[in-house]
Amino acid sequence: MPEQFLFSLQRAVGISDLNYARHLDSVSMVQIIHEARLQFLAHLGFTEANIFGLGMVVTDLAVDYQSESFANDVLNIEVGVGRFNRYGCDIFYQITNTALERVVCSAQTGIVFFDFDKHKIALIPKAFSELLEKLESEAV
């Protein structure tokens, strides 16, 4: 997990998010993580298809479940970044049940930048990494 998170949003667990055991389904959690990434990018003024002219592709996903969550629970989803390399970085998520103040799960998605016109992985845009560095320094 990063030392600080750069963005957060809240989301209620809906009935359609539950599985046969009546707790938050793992597939729904992946969708929540996806939505958090999209909202984080929108907060920065981007979409997955256009970050300084390049796209973003998810290369891996890891989810560490730590507790259950049920219908009508309100989740606080915090988003941060780290582990930069030439082509991308990891986006980290910490999802907390607000009523119980208990972490439901921690997650990480690896992303790379992609030039969809050339159909090739691209170097991380310098302006993007500079923007995130600026946000991190302001959050301290």
N, C-alpha and C positions, 0 to 999 in steps of 0.2 A: 504494500500500500504506500502511496505517496505520503510525504510529511503533511501536505495540505491538499484540500480539495478545492477546485476552482468553480464548481457549479453544483447546485442541488435543486431537486424538484420533489414534489410529493405526489403520491398516487394511491388511491384506495384500491384494495383488493376486491375485485368483483366476483360474483357467483360463477361467471364463466371462466375465471382464473383457477378454479378449484378442480381437484382430481377426485377419484372415487373414495379416497380417505377424507375428503372434505377439507384438505389443506391446499395451500398454494402449490400448483403444479409446476414441475421443472420447465416444461415448455413455455408456460406463461412467464416464468422468471426470465427466460432467454428473450422473450418479447419485451419485457419491461426494461431489460438491459439495452436492447436495441433502441427502444424509444428514448431512453436516457441519453444515449450517444447522439441521436438525431437532435434532441432538444439542446444538448451541449453545443453542438455545431451551429445550430440556429442562433443560439445565444451569442455566438462569436460572429454571426453573419454569414455562415457557410451552409452548404449541403454536402452530403457524401459525394455528390457528382461534381462539385465545384469548390475546391479549396485552392484559391490562387491559380485557377485554371486546370488543376489536376483532380482526379477522383481519389476516393479512399476505399480500400478493400480490406475486409476483416480476414486475417489469416489464421487466427486461432481464438478459442474461447475456453476459459476455465472458470468454473463456479464452485465455490466452497460453501456448502450449506451448513448453517450453524444452529438454526432453530426454525420452528414452524411459523406459518402465518395463515390466517383464516379470513373468511369473508368479512368485509367492512374494516379490516385493519388498515390503517394509513401508514404507508411506507415512505420513509425519507430516503431518497436515492442521491448519494453524493458521488461526484465524478471528478477524477483527477487524471493527470498524465505523468509519464515517466519512462525510463529506460529507452531513451532515444537512440536511434542508429541512423545510418545514412539514408535509409528508405522509409522510416516510419517510427513508431513508438508503441507503447502500451497505454491503453486507457483503462483506468481502474475504477471500480464501483464498490461502494459500501452501502448496503441496503439495510435500514434499521426500522423496526416496528416502533412507531412513535409512542404508542400507549405504554408499551412494556419497556421501552428504551433498551431493546435487545437487538443485536445484529442478527438479521435473518440470513444474510449471506454476504460474502465478499466475492468479487468477480474481476476478471481481467480479459480484455480483448486485445490481441495484437493486430496492428493495422500497418499497411504499407500504402504508399502513394502510387497512383497508377495513372498513366497517360492512356486514356481510352481510345484516342485517335491512333496512336502507334501500337496499342495493345501490349504495352510494356510497363514494368515497374519503373518508377521514377524516383529521383532524389527528393527528399523532404523539402518543401519550399522553405527557403531561408526566412521569408517573412512570417511563415506559420510558426516556426520554432522561436523566432524572436517575439512574436505576439504572446506565446505561451510563457516564455521566460519573463516577460513584462508582467503578465497576470500573476505569476507565482511570486514575483518580488513585491507586488502590491498587496498580496494576500498575507504577507508575513507580518 
